[in-house]
Amino acid sequence: MNLLSILLPLQAGLTGVYLVGAIIFIIVVFFFSMIRRYKRCPSDRILVVYGKTGGGQSAKCIHGGASFIWPIIQDYEFLDLTPMSIEVNLTNALSKQNIRVNVPSRFTIGISTEPSVMQNAAERLLGLTLDAVQDLAQEIIFGQLRLVVASMDIEEINSDRDQFLSHITHSVEAELKKVGLKLINVNITDIHDESGYIEALGKEAAAKAINEAKVSVAQKVRDGSIGEANAMQDQRIQVAAANANAVHGENTAKVQVANSNADRRSREAEAEKIAIASEKVQAAKALEEAYAAEQIAENARAKRKEAEQGADIIVPAKIDKQKIEIDAEAEAEQIRRIAKGEADAIFMKKEAEAKGMYEILTKQALGLEQIVKAAGDDAKDAVLLLVADKLPELVKTQAEAIKNIKIDKVTVWENGGGKDGKTSTSNFISGMYKAVPPLQEMFNMAGMQLPGYLKGEEVKDITNEEPSENKSDKKE
């Protein structure tokens, strides 16, 4: 009983350990299996993930990357990008001119890495062997190559190989892309036909080239003969000219020798004359230099005497001049100071006058303020008071206007009648008063009236005497 109680807990503990170990083992296996499902794509292959890829696509193509392959719902496969060389020997292809030609060629193709073309390769080439892919591409190339040959003339195929290759590349590549392939290179080895037309074209071209070469050789031979004759002619002319030039050169050399001898004798005589003249010139220069040296010595003595006299006369004169300048500057300074003092005095006088005028105007302003207050703060009444105060002076000024008029003699010819019963004398007096400036406006402001004769109005005759029509008075 005691042993059983001991073994039962031990067995339960071992069972728990086994269970934990199994769980850990399962986790490790699952982790490593998940790691193995992460696939990397090498650069020379395309990774095609198929199954449940999402996005409405039947497969997902990856080039140069990696992807996780979900178990159960996804799987993967690789497409090889290795180029494939296919030999295509097209025979008895009918050209545009109904001439059958043979076009042996070799095409290099491979699976394209463009996204849309890769998708086509995944849908149409996945699972095929390289041989199957080559057979499919060969059939496509055969068909397109026959179409290109049928659309061109023999001359175009034979002469313009670049255009022929361009047509082949354009037609074949468009069809290869439909199955996910790409055209890498095209090589046309040779083109010939059963009728020998292309060979005849070659012979014609060769004959033409040979004929042109023969013509060119004949032209070169002709040019060589003409050149040789011209060279002989030039040789004879140049030899004769060289002999003439040699004789002319000998004569010219003799003349030049004679001229050279004459020139030598002339130059010797000229040199002797120049030597004699030079000797005399040198002697004259020696005397001139001696006289010049004596003159320099005399000038030096004169300058020394001049310096002695300058020290005795000029130096005291300069001292006197400086003394006079100093005295003049002192006197000018004194005049400037006196003028400044006078200017300061005038400034102070004008300043005092300005202050006095300011005080007068201030007092006048205060007086005017008192007058306005006396008029009951009515500016108009204050003006009337001022005008009333100045009326005597205004009347006096009015009278003075004609007071000083000097009239030596006034002659009036009175004919006894006038307009409105007025005489010439009354008109004259009235006109004089009209010349006086009117004061009615000033009197109106003061509330007064001027007499009529002072306002320039015409004076009525109070005697009511009718003048005699035939009577004439003369007054002086």
C-alpha positions in Angstrom: 0.0 0.0 0.0 2.8 2.4 0.8 4.7 1.4 -2.4 1.7 2.0 -4.5 1.1 5.4 -3.0 4.7 6.3 -3.9 4.6 5.0 -7.5 1.4 6.7 -8.5 2.7 10.3 -8.1 5.9 9.3 -9.8 4.1 8.0 -12.8 1.9 11.2 -13.0 5.0 13.3 -12.9 6.6 11.4 -15.7 3.5 11.7 -17.8 3.5 15.5 -17.4 7.2 15.7 -18.5 6.4 13.7 -21.6 3.5 15.9 -22.4 5.5 19.1 -22.1 8.3 17.6 -24.2 5.9 16.6 -26.9 4.4 20.1 -27.0 7.8 21.7 -27.3 8.7 19.3 -30.1 5.6 20.1 -32.0 6.3 23.8 -31.7 9.9 23.5 -32.9 8.8 21.3 -35.9 6.1 23.8 -36.8 8.5 26.8 -36.5 11.1 25.1 -38.8 8.4 24.1 -41.3 7.2 27.8 -41.4 10.8 28.9 -42.0 11.1 26.4 -44.9 8.0 27.9 -46.4 9.7 31.3 -46.9 11.2 31.1 -50.4 13.8 33.3 -51.9 14.0 33.8 -55.7 17.4 33.7 -57.4 18.3 36.2 -60.1 18.2 33.7 -62.9 14.7 32.5 -62.1 11.1 33.7 -61.6 9.2 32.5 -58.5 5.6 31.7 -59.4 3.2 31.4 -56.4 -0.1 29.9 -57.3 -3.2 28.9 -55.4 -5.0 31.5 -53.3 -2.9 34.6 -54.3 -5.6 37.3 -54.0 -6.1 40.3 -56.3 -8.0 38.3 -58.9 -4.8 36.8 -60.3 -4.2 33.2 -61.0 -0.6 33.4 -60.0 1.9 35.9 -58.4 5.3 36.3 -60.1 8.4 37.4 -58.2 11.8 38.2 -59.7 14.7 39.0 -57.5 12.8 38.9 -54.2 11.2 36.5 -51.7 7.7 35.5 -50.5 6.1 33.4 -47.8 4.3 30.3 -49.1 1.3 29.6 -47.0 0.8 25.9 -46.5 -2.3 24.1 -47.8 -3.7 27.1 -49.7 -0.5 28.0 -51.7 2.3 26.4 -53.6 5.2 27.5 -55.8 7.3 26.7 -58.8 10.3 28.3 -60.6 10.6 29.4 -64.2 14.1 29.3 -65.7 15.4 32.5 -67.3 18.2 30.8 -69.2 18.3 32.0 -72.9 17.4 29.3 -75.5 18.9 29.2 -79.0 16.6 27.9 -81.7 17.7 27.1 -85.2 15.0 28.0 -87.7 15.7 26.8 -91.3 12.8 28.2 -93.3 12.6 26.6 -96.8 10.4 27.2 -99.8 9.0 30.4 -98.4 7.0 32.2 -101.0 8.0 35.9 -101.5 6.0 38.8 -102.7 7.2 38.1 -106.2 6.0 34.4 -105.9 9.6 33.3 -105.8 10.4 30.6 -103.2 13.4 31.3 -101.0 15.3 29.6 -98.2 16.1 31.6 -95.1 18.3 29.8 -92.7 18.4 31.6 -89.3 19.0 31.3 -85.6 16.8 33.0 -82.9 17.8 33.5 -79.2 14.8 33.7 -76.9 14.1 33.7 -73.1 11.3 34.2 -70.6 10.7 37.9 -70.2 10.9 39.7 -66.8 8.3 42.4 -67.7 5.4 42.2 -65.2 2.7 41.6 -67.8 4.8 39.2 -69.8 5.8 37.3 -66.7 2.2 36.8 -65.9 1.6 35.3 -69.4 4.6 33.0 -68.9 3.2 31.8 -65.5 -0.1 31.1 -67.1 1.1 29.3 -70.3 4.7 28.0 -69.7 4.6 26.9 -66.0 5.3 23.1 -65.9 6.7 22.8 -69.4 10.2 21.5 -70.1 12.7 23.5 -72.0 12.3 21.4 -75.1 8.5 22.0 -75.0 9.1 25.7 -74.7 11.6 25.6 -77.7 9.1 23.7 -79.8 6.3 26.2 -79.1 8.6 29.2 -79.8 9.9 27.5 -83.1 6.3 27.2 -84.4 5.6 30.8 -83.6 8.8 31.9 -85.3 8.2 29.8 -88.4 4.8 31.3 -88.9 5.9 35.0 -88.5 9.0 34.5 -90.6 6.9 33.2 -93.5 4.6 36.3 -93.2 7.6 38.7 -93.3 9.1 37.0 -96.4 5.7 37.0 -98.1 5.4 40.8 -97.6 8.8 41.8 -99.1 10.4 41.6 -102.6 13.6 39.6 -103.2 15.6 42.8 -103.8 14.5 44.2 -100.5 15.3 41.0 -98.6 18.7 40.7 -100.3 19.8 44.3 -100.3 18.3 45.8 -97.2 19.1 43.3 -94.4 18.5 45.8 -91.6 14.9 46.4 -92.7 14.3 42.7 -93.1 15.6 42.0 -89.6 13.5 44.9 -88.3 10.3 43.4 -89.7 11.2 40.0 -88.3 11.9 41.4 -84.8 8.7 43.4 -84.8 6.5 40.5 -85.9 8.1 37.7 -83.9 8.5 39.6 -80.6 4.8 40.7 -80.6 3.7 37.0 -80.8 6.3 35.7 -78.4 5.1 38.1 -75.7 1.7 36.5 -75.8 3.1 33.3 -74.3 5.6 35.1 -72.0 8.7 34.9 -74.1 11.2 37.6 -75.2 13.2 37.8 -78.4 16.9 38.4 -77.5 18.7 38.1 -80.9 18.1 37.2 -84.6 20.9 36.0 -86.9 20.2 35.4 -90.6 23.0 33.3 -92.0 22.3 33.3 -95.7 19.4 33.7 -98.2 19.1 31.8 -101.5 16.3 30.6 -103.8 15.8 27.6 -106.0 15.5 29.6 -109.3 18.8 31.2 -108.9 17.4 34.8 -108.9 19.4 35.9 -105.9 22.5 34.4 -107.3 21.9 36.2 -110.7 21.5 39.4 -108.8 24.8 38.7 -107.1 26.5 38.0 -110.4 25.0 41.2 -111.9 26.3 43.2 -109.0 29.7 41.5 -109.3 29.9 42.2 -113.1 28.9 45.7 -112.5 31.6 46.1 -109.9 34.2 44.5 -112.2 33.3 46.8 -115.1 33.4 49.8 -113.0 36.8 48.7 -111.7 38.1 48.2 -115.3 36.9 51.7 -116.3 38.5 53.1 -113.2 41.8 51.3 -114.1 41.7 52.6 -117.7 41.1 56.1 -116.4 44.0 55.9 -114.0 46.3 54.6 -116.9 45.2 57.5 -119.1 45.7 60.0 -116.3 49.2 58.4 -115.7 50.2 58.9 -119.4 49.0 62.4 -119.5 50.7 63.2 -116.2 54.0 61.7 -117.5 53.8 63.8 -120.7 53.1 66.9 -118.6 55.9 66.1 -116.3 58.4 65.8 -119.3 57.1 69.2 -120.6 57.5 70.8 -117.2 61.0 69.3 -116.9 62.2 70.8 -120.2 60.6 74.2 -119.4 62.1 74.2 -115.9 65.6 73.2 -117.2 65.6 76.1 -119.8 64.3 78.5 -117.2 67.0 77.3 -114.8 69.8 77.9 -117.4 68.4 81.4 -118.1 68.3 82.1 -114.4 71.8 80.9 -114.0 73.1 83.2 -116.8 71.1 86.1 -115.3 72.4 85.2 -111.9 76.0 85.3 -113.1 75.5 88.7 -114.7 73.8 90.0 -111.6 76.6 88.7 -109.4 79.2 90.5 -111.5 77.2 93.8 -111.3 76.8 93.3 -107.6 80.6 92.8 -107.3 81.3 96.0 -109.1 78.7 97.9 -107.1 80.2 96.4 -103.9 83.7 97.7 -104.9 82.4 101.1 -105.7 80.4 101.2 -102.5 83.5 100.1 -100.6 85.7 102.9 -102.0 82.8 105.5 -101.4 82.5 104.3 -97.8 86.2 104.5 -97.2 86.3 108.1 -98.4 83.2 108.9 -96.3 84.8 107.3 -93.3 88.0 109.3 -93.7 86.0 112.5 -94.0 84.0 111.6 -91.0 87.2 110.9 -89.0 88.7 114.3 -89.9 85.5 116.1 -89.0 85.2 114.1 -85.8 88.7 115.2 -84.8 87.8 118.8 -85.3 84.5 118.4 -83.5 86.3 116.8 -80.6 88.7 119.7 -80.4 85.9 122.1 -80.5 84.0 120.2 -77.8 87.2 120.3 -75.6 87.3 124.1 -75.9 83.5 124.3 -75.3 83.8 122.2 -72.1 86.7 124.4 -70.9 84.6 127.5 -71.5 81.7 125.8 -69.8 83.8 124.9 -66.8 85.0 128.5 -66.5 81.3 129.7 -66.7 80.3 127.3 -64.0 83.1 128.7 -61.7 82.0 132.3 -62.4 78.3 131.3 -61.6 79.4 129.7 -58.4 81.3 132.9 -57.4 78.2 135.0 -58.3 75.9 132.7 -56.2 78.3 133.0 -53.3 78.2 136.8 -53.5 74.4 136.7 -53.9 74.2 134.5 -50.8 76.3 137.0 -48.8 74.1 139.9 -49.8 71.0 137.9 -49.1 72.2 137.2 -45.6 72.8 141.0 -45.1 69.6 142.3 -46.7 67.0 139.6 -47.3 67.1 138.2 -43.8 66.4 141.5 -42.0 63.7 142.2 -44.6 62.0 138.9 -43.8 62.2 139.6 -40.0 60.5 143.0 -40.7 57.9 141.4 -42.8 57.0 138.8 -40.1 56.8 141.6 -37.6 54.4 143.6 -39.8 52.3 140.4 -40.3 52.1 139.8 -36.5 51.1 143.5 -35.9 48.5 143.2 -38.6 47.1 140.0 -37.2 46.9 141.7 -33.7 45.1 144.7 -35.1 42.7 142.5 -37.0 42.0 140.5 -33.9 41.3 143.7 -32.0 38.9 144.9 -34.8 37.1 141.5 -34.7 36.6 141.7 -31.0 35.3 145.3 -31.2 32.9 144.3 -34.0 31.8 141.3 -31.9 31.1 143.7 -28.9 29.1 146.0 -31.1 27.2 143.1 -32.6 26.4 141.8 -29.1 25.3 145.3 -28.1 23.0 145.6 -31.1 21.6 142.2 -30.4 20.9 143.1 -26.8 19.2 146.4 -27.9 17.0 144.6 -30.4 16.2 142.0 -27.8 15.2 144.7 -25.4 13.1 146.4 -28.1 11.4 143.1 -28.9 10.7 142.6 -25.2 9.2 146.1 -25.0 7.1 145.6 -28.1 5.9 142.3 -26.5 4.9 144.1 -23.4 3.1 146.8 -25.4 1.2 144.3 -27.4 0.4 142.3 -24.2 -1.0 145.4 -22.6 -2.9 146.3 -25.7 -4.4 142.8 -25.7 -5.4 143.2 -22.0 -6.9 146.6 -22.8 -8.9 145.1 -25.7 -10.0 142.3 -23.4 -11.3 144.9 -20.9 -13.1 146.8 -23.8 -14.8 143.5 -24.9 -15.9 142.9 -21.3 -17.2 146.5 -21.0 -19.2 145.9 -24.2 -20.9 142.9 -22.6 -18.6 140.3 -24.3 -20.0 141.4 -27.7 -17.2 141.7 -30.1 -19.2 143.8 -32.5 -20.1 146.4 -29.8 -16.5 146.4 -28.8 -15.5 147.3 -32.4 -18.2 150.1 -32.4 -16.6 151.5 -29.2 -13.2 151.5 -30.8 -14.5 153.2 -33.9 -16.4 155.8 -31.9 -13.2 156.5 -30.0 -11.2 157.1 -33.3 -14.0 159.2 -35.0 -12.3 162.6 -34.3 -9.1 161.3 -35.9 -10.9 159.8 -38.8 -12.8 163.2 -39.5 -9.5 165.0 -39.1 -7.9 162.7 -41.6 -10.9 163.2 -44.0 -10.5 167.0 -43.8 -6.7 166.7 -44.2 -7.3 165.0 -47.5 -8.2 168.2 -49.2 -6.7 170.7 -46.8 -3.3 170.9 -48.5 -4.7 171.2 -52.0 -3.4 174.5 -53.4 -5.7 176.2 -55.9 -4.1 179.4 -57.2 -7.1 180.3 -59.4 -10.5 178.8 -60.3 -12.3 180.2 -63.3 -16.0 179.3 -63.7 -18.1 180.3 -66.7 -21.6 180.3 -65.4 -24.2 180.3 -68.0 -27.0 180.5 -65.5 -28.5 177.1 -66.1 -27.5 173.5 -65.5 -28.8 170.1 -65.1 -31.3 169.7 -62.3 -31.0 173.5 -61.6 -27.4 173.2 -60.4 -24.6 175.6 -61.2 -21.1 174.8 -62.3 -19.7 176.1 -59.0 -21.8 173.7 -57.0 -20.8 170.8 -59.2 -17.2 171.7 -58.8 -17.4 171.8 -55.0 -19.4 168.6 -54.9 -16.8 166.9 -57.1 -14.0 167.8 -54.8 -15.9 166.2 -51.9 -16.4 163.1 -54.0 -12.7 162.8 -54.2 -12.5 162.4 -50.4 -12.6 158.7 -49.4 -16.1 157.9 -48.1 -16.5 157.2 -44.4 -20.1 156.1 -44.5 -19.2 152.5 -43.8 -17.2 153.4 -40.7 -20.0 155.7 -39.5 -22.6 153.0 -40.1 -20.5 150.7 -37.9 -20.5 153.4 -35.2 -24.3 154.0 -35.6 -23.9 157.5 -37.0 -24.7 159.3 -40.2 -22.4 161.5 -42.3 -23.6 164.8 -43.8 -24.7 164.5 -47.4 -22.0 166.7 -48.8 -19.4 164.5 -47.0 -20.9 161.4 -48.6 -20.6 162.9 -52.1 -24.3 163.7 -52.5 -25.5 166.6 -54.6 -26.5 169.7 -52.5 -29.9 171.2 -53.3 -30.1 175.0 -53.9 -32.3 176.5 -51.0 -32.5 180.0 -52.6 -34.7 178.6 -55.5 -33.4 181.4 -57.6 -33.6 180.7 -61.3 -30.5 181.7 -63.1 -30.6 184.1 -65.9 -30.1 182.5 -69.3 -28.3 185.4 -70.8 -26.2 186.3 -67.8 -22.6 185.3 -67.5 -20.5 185.6 -64.3 -16.9 185.4 -64.1 -15.4 184.6 -60.7 -11.8 184.5 -59.8 
